[in-house]
Amino acid sequence: MSDETHDSTIVMDPAERDAAISSATTIQEKALTPDQGVVHNAELVVIGAGPGGYTAAFRAADLGMQVILVERYPNLGGVCLNVGCIPSKALLHAAKVIDEAEAMAAHGVVFGKPVIDAAAIGQWKNEIVGRLTGGLEQLAKQRKVTVLQGTAKFHSANRLVLDNGEFVDFEKCIIAAGSQSIRIPGLPDDPRIVDSSGALELDPLPKRLLVVGGGIIGLEMACVYNALGVEVSVVELMDSLMPGTDPDLVRPFQKIIKKRYDSIMLGTKVTGMHATAAGIEVSFEGKNAPIAQLYDRVLIAVGRRANGDKLDAGNAGIAVDERGVIAVNKQMQTSAPHIFAIGDLVPGPMLAHKASHEAKVAAEVAAGEKSAFDARTIPSVAYTDPEIAWVGLTESDAKRDGIEYEKAQFPWAASGRALSLGRDEGFTKLLFDKSSGRVLGGGIVGPGAGELIAEVGLAVEMGADAADIGLTVHPHPTLSETIAFAAEAFEGTLTDLYMPKKR
C-alpha cells in the first residue's frame, strides 16, 4: 500500500457526523422490513476471522460484549494462518534446514543429498495449521463467541446478510475482511498458474518455476522452491527487488540468490502466457528480456488488494475507494461511527501484526473504552534467506521527505556470533535524529533479523537515544549485540571496530 495512505484520520465536524448517522439510520429503516431466513442478533458482529478479526472478537468478548464472528471459510485464522504467514514460515524452516546442512560441507560436516518428499512436507505444514486453527476454535468457545460460517455483506446500517440467506442484526460491527491476491487479467485458466495460496501446495514439485513479482511474498516462496531443488527465476517490473525497501538492505540477499537462481529479470515486463502440454510459455519485454521461456509452474505475486468493495458497504453508508480501502479515524471508526474497519482494508501496510493492534483498539472503543491506534512504528520482515527487517524511518523515506538523519552501521563480519554461524554477510544499521540523537528507525539483514528488529521498534516507541541502547548490557556472543554495537558506533564508544566518531 502506498505511503500516501498512512495518514488515515477522518476529521468530521458535528454537522457532517450527524448527517452520516442520519443517512445510516435512513438506510436501516428502509432495510428492516420482514425478510425470509434466520435472524441472529449481536451486540457486536465481526466480519472475518483472520488475525485482526479473531483478535477483535476475543478482546470484545473479554470486555463483556456479546459477539458473533462471521467467517467465510470452514476454519478460523484467515489467510495468514491457513494459506499465508504460518504455512509459508513452516516451509521456509524446511528450506533453512536444507540450506544450512549443505553449507556445513565447507566446514567439514558433509550430509548426503536430501530426499524430498513433497507430500510429507505438505502434511507436516497442514498439521501445524490444524493445531492453530483448532486452538482458535477452542478460544472462541471459551469466550462464548458465536461463530457463523458464510460470506457477509451489508444489507443496511445495522444488518448483515449471509450468502446462506441468514441475517445478523447488530448494534456495532468491526469489518476485518482482509485482502486477496491481485490477478493479472488475460492469463490462461490453468492450474499451473498459481497465486501465493496455490504455491503452498508443493506436490508435485515443478522442475522450473517462474515467480512474477519481486516483492516479499514472491521472494519468500522462491527461497522455498529453490531449497527443494527447483530451478527458480524471478521477473520484476521495477529495477529492484522488494521495491520501496532500502537498497542496501536488499543487496546482500540479492548477491546470494544471484548465484542460486536460474535468472533474476529486473525492469522486465511479462507480455503474455500461453498454456501448452509441455508447460506455460511466457514472453517478456524489457532492456534485458530473454526470449520466450517454458516453465512448469508460474507464481503470480504482484501484490494484494483490499476487500472493502466486496461488502456492499454503501448499504451501510460507508465509502470505499477505488482500491477497496475504507478510511477510518484513530479509533478505527468508519464514516458510520458504529461500524469499525481494521487490517488490510484500511490504510497502511497489509501486515497481520498491524491488524491485531488495530483490532484491540476497535474492540475497546466498541465496548465504550477510550482507546486509539497511535503506533509510531510498524515493523516489516521479509523471511527470505537472509532475513531482511526494518522499522521506523527508512533512508529512502528520509531522503524523499528531506528529513535530516545520521546513520550508524555495524557489519556482521565483525560479530563473533555471526561468524560462528557462518553468516557474516549481514549488518545492522540505526538511524538517529541529527539534533536530539534519538533513534528514528533501523534495518537488519541476516538470520533472525525478524526476531531482532523488535528492539529497534521499542527504542523508537520509547524515544530512546544511542546511549540508552549502548548502555543496556546485551548478552555475548549474540546477534542482538550488533544493535548495541551500532549504537556505540554512533556514540563513538565502539571498541569492536575502529570507527572513531568525527567530532
N, C-alpha and C positions, 0 to 999 in steps of 0.2 A: 504494500500500500504506500502511496506517495507521501512524502514528508509534509506536503501542504495540508494534509488531513489531520495532523496530530493535534491541533487545537480544536477540540470537539465541544466547546462550551456554547450552549444556546443562551442568548440574552433576550428575554421577552419582557416587555413592560406589562403591567397588570391588565391592560385592555386586551393585548394580544393573548395572554394566558386565558382570560375569561372567554375570549372568542373561541379558543381551541377547545376549552371544556364544553362550551355551548354546542359547538359543532359535533363533538364526540357524543354528547347527550342526545342530540337530534338523531344521529345515526343509530344510536342504541334504541331509541323509542321506535324507530321505523322497523328495526330488525326483530324486536321482541314480540312477534306475532306467533300464534300457535304453529309448531313445526312437528314433523314426524321424527321419531328417534329418541333414544335415551338422552336425558339431560343430566350432566354431572354438575355439581356446584362446588366452587372452590373460593376460599379467601384469597389464595394466590395460585395461579397456574404458571408453570414454567414450560416453555416450548423448546425442546431439545435437551438431551441428556448427556452432552459432552462435558469436558472439564468445567466449563462455565455453568452449564445447566444444572448438573447434579450438585455442584458446589452451592449454587443459589438455592436450590430446593432444600438441601440439607441444612444450610445456615438459617433459612427462614423457618424451617420446622423446629430447629433448636431454639428459636426466638418465640415459639409458641403459635406460629401460624398453621392453619390447615392448608396443606399443599397438595396439588395434583401436578405430576410431572408427565408430560407428553413426549414420547419418543417414537420416531417413525420406524426404527429398526428393532429387531427382537431383543437385542442386548443393550444395556446401558453403557455409557462410556464414549459415545460419539465416534467421529472419525479418528481422533487422537488415539484412543485406547484400542479400537477394533482394527482399523486399517491405516494407522498413521504412526504417531510418535512411538508407541510401545512396541508393536511388532517390528518396525524398522530398526529400533535400537537392539532388539534381540538378534536380528540378522547381522547388524553391524558388529555385535560382540563376536559372533561366529567368524566374521571376516577378520576381526582383530586377532583372534587366536591363531588363525591360519597364517596371517602375515607375520606375527611375532615368532611363530615356530620356524618359518622359513628364514627369517632374519638371523636367528641364532646360529645358522650354519656358518656364518662368517666368524663366529666366536667359539667354535669348537663343539657345538651341540647340534648334531645332524639328525633330523627326523626323516622318516620316509615320506613320499609324496602322499598327501591326504586323499582318502577315498570319500568322495562327496555323495551323500545320499540326500538328494534334494527333498524327497518326500518326508524323510525323518526330520530334517531341519524344519520343514513346514509344520509338522505335527508338534514339535517342541515349541515353536513360536505360537501356535494356536493354544497350547496348554497354558502358556503364560497369560495370554489374553483371557482365556477362560477363567483362570483364578481371579483375575482382577475384576472382570465383569460380574462374576459370582459374588465377589466381595461387595460390589456396589449394590447388588440386589438385596443383600443382607442388611446393609446400612439403610437402605430405603425402608425395609420392613421395620427395623429397629426404631426409626424415626416416624413411623406411621405415614410415610409419604405414599400416596396412591399413584401408581404408575399405569398409564394408559398407552397402548401401542397404536400409533396412527400418525398420519400427516395432518398437521393442524393449519388452518387458515382462519383469518378474522372474518366473522360473519357480521360483527358490529363492534362497537367500542367496548362491550362487556360480554361478548360471546364468541367462542371459537367453534368452528365446525370441523369435525374429523372426516377423513376420507372413508370411514366405515359408516357414516351417517349419524354418528353421535355428536352431541354438543357439550361444551363446557362453558357454563356461566361463571364469571369471575368478578371479584372486586378489583384485584390487581393482577398484572401479568408481567413476566420477565421473558423477553424474547432472547433465546440463545440458540438460534437455528444454524449458526455456523456458515461454512462456505463450501464450495466444491471446486474441483479441478477445472481449469479453463480448457475448453475443447477448441481445437483448430478446425474451422469449417472446411468442408470439402474432402476430408480424409476418407479412405475406404473403410467400410464397415467390416473389419477383420479382427479376429481375436488376438492376432499377433501384434496389434497396435494397442497399447495399454496405457492407463494412467497410473498414478502412484499407488493406488489400491491394487490394481492388477499386477503391478511389478512385484508385489509381496508374494505372489504365488510363483514359486521358483520351479516347480515340477511341471514339465521338463525344462531343464536349463537350456537356453539357446547357445549356439556357438558364437554368434555375433550379435551384439546389442548396440543400438543407437539411442543415445539419450538426447532428446530435443529440449534444450533449455539448460543453461549452465548455472542455475540457481542452487540453493541449498538442497532442496528435495531431490532433484535430479542427480546431484553430485554424491549425495549420501548413498543412493541406490547404485550408482556407478561403482562406488567402493565395494559394495557387497558383491555385485556380479563379477567384478574383476578378481576379487579374492577367491571366488568359487571357480575360477578358470575360464571365464567368458571373455572374449575379445570385445573390449568396450571402446566406443567412440562417442564423443560429445560435440554437439553443434550448438553454438550460441550466437544470437543475432548481434549482440553488443561486442565491443572489442576486449572485454574482460570477463572472467568468471566471477560469479557472485556479484553482479552489478550492484553498486551502492556501498559495497564493503571497502574499507581502506585497502588500497592495492598492496601495501607492504604485508598485510595480514594474509592475503591470498597467495603471495609469491612463494613461500616455502612449500605449500600444498601443491601449487601448480608445477613446481620444479620436480616433485616426486611423481605425480601422475603423468607427466610428460614422458617419463621413461616406461611407465607401466601400460598406458592406454594405447590403443591402436592409432587413434588420432584425436586431436583437440582442435576443432574448427571454430575460430573466433571471427567475428564480423562476417558471419556466413548465414544465409537465409535458406530454409528448406522451401523449395518451389513446387514440390509435388511428391506424392507417394502412389505407387502402383502395386497392387497385390498380385503376386504370381505364385505358382505352385512351389517355386524354389524359395520364396521369401518376399519381403517387402522391398521393392526397388525405390530408392529415394534419390531425388535430384536436388542439386544445390546451386546457389548463386552467391557470388562474392569474389573478393580480390584473390583469395587463395582457395576457392571452392574446387573440390575434386569432381571428377566425372561421376555419373550416377553409380550408387553403391547398393549392394544387396545385403539385407540384414534379416536375421531370423526373428528378431523381436525389436519393436520400437517403443520406447517410453516417452510419452508426451508429458513434459514437466515444465510448462511455461507460466506457471503461476496459478493462483486461486481467485475465485470471485465470490463475493458475499451473497448470501441467500435472501437478503432483505426483500427483494422484489418477487419472491415466491410465496408470500404470506397473505396476499390481498390486504396489505396493511392500510391501504386507502380507506377500506371499510371502517377502520377504527380512527380515521383522521390523522394517520401517521404518514409523513412524507418520506419517500425513499428516492435516493438519487439514481443516476443512470448506471452506477456501478453496483447497485444493490445495497448501498450503505445507508444506515439510518443515523441521523445526527442525534446526539444526546448531550446533556449537561454533566456537570461533575458528580451529580447524584445518579447518573445513568438513566435519567428520565428522558423520554422522547417528548415530542410536542404535545402528546396526551399525557399529562402528569402521572396518571395511574398505571401507565404502561412503560416498562423499562426495556432497555436493549443492552446487550453485552457481547464481548467476544469478537469473532471475525466479522460480524456485520455492523460494527461501529468503527469509527475512525481509529487509526493506529495500527501497529503491526499485528499480523494474524498469528498470535502465539498463545499456547494453552495457559501459560502462567499469567499472562495479562488477563485472559478471560476469567481465571479463578479469582483474581483480586477484584476485578470489576463485579463479579458475581456476589461477593460478600457485601460490597457497597450497596448494590441494588437490593439485596435481601434485607439489609439493615434499614435502609430508607423505607422500603415497603412495610417493614414492621414498626415504623414510627421512630426509629432511632436517627440520631444525627451522624451522618457519615458522608464521605466524599472520596472520589478517586483522585489522589494528588501525587501519584508516584513520580519522582523526579527522574527515575531511570527504569528501563525495561531491558534486561539482558537478552542478547541473541547468541545462539550457538549453532554452528554447523558441525554435526557429529561425523565429520569426514576423518580421514587419517592423513595428516594430523588434524586434530580438532581445532576449530577457529572460534573464538568467543570475543565478544566486545560488549561494552555497556557505557551508557552516558554519552558524552560528546565524542564524536569521531573526528579525525583530522579532515576528512572530506567535508563534513558539515561545517567545521570551524573555518576552513578556507573559503567555502561557499558563502558563509554568512559574515565573514570578516571578523571573526572572534579571535582575539589575541590569546595565545596559549604558549606554554613551554612544555617540552616533551623530555621524558627520561626513559631510556630503554635498557633492558638487561638481556644479553644473549644467553640462551640456554647452553651454548658451547662452554660457558664458564660455570655451569651448575653441576656440582658433583652428582646430584640425583639424576639429572637428565643424562649425563654421561654413563652412569651405571645402568640406565635403561637402554642405552644405545640410541638415544633420541636427542641429538643435540641441534636439530635444525630449527627449533622454535625460539621464541623470545617473548618477553613481557614488556609492555610499554604502558606508561601512565601519562596522562595529560593534566597539566596544572594551570590554574588561573595565574596569569602573569603578575598580577598585583598582590593577591592575597595568598597565593601558594596552595589554595585548596584544590583537592582532586576534582577534576571535571569529568574524567572518563578514563577508559583504558581498554587495551586489547591484549589477548594472549593467543599464541599459536603453539600447539604441542599436545601430547597425550594428556587427557584430563583437563583441558582448558575450560571445558564447561563446568567442571567442579570447582575450579579456582576462581572464576570470574565473579562469583558472589561477593568475595571480599572487597573487590573494587566497587561493586554496586553499593555495598554497605558504606564504604568510605564516602561515596558521593552523597548518599542519603543523609549521612551524619555530618556532612560538612567538614570531613577530616582533611588535614593537610599532610604533607610528606612526613613530618616528624611523628604524627600520630601513628602512621603505618610503620615507619622505620624503627621507632622505639617500642613497638609491640614485638615481644620476643616470639619469633617463629621457630618451629622445630627444625632440627638439622639431622640428616640431609633430606630435604623435601623440595618439591616443586613450588610449594607455597612461599618458600624463601625468596623466589625470584620477584615476587611482588614487593617484598621489603627491600630487596636489593635495588629495584628500580626507584623506589622512594629515596633510598640512601644516595643513589646516583644524582638525584635532583638536589638533595641537601648538600652534596659534596662530602659525605661521610663514608662512602663505599670503599671497602678495602679489598674486596674480592677481585676487583679490576682496577686498573689505573685510569680513572676518569675524573680528573680534577675539575671542580666546578669553576667556571670563569666568573671572577668577581668584578 
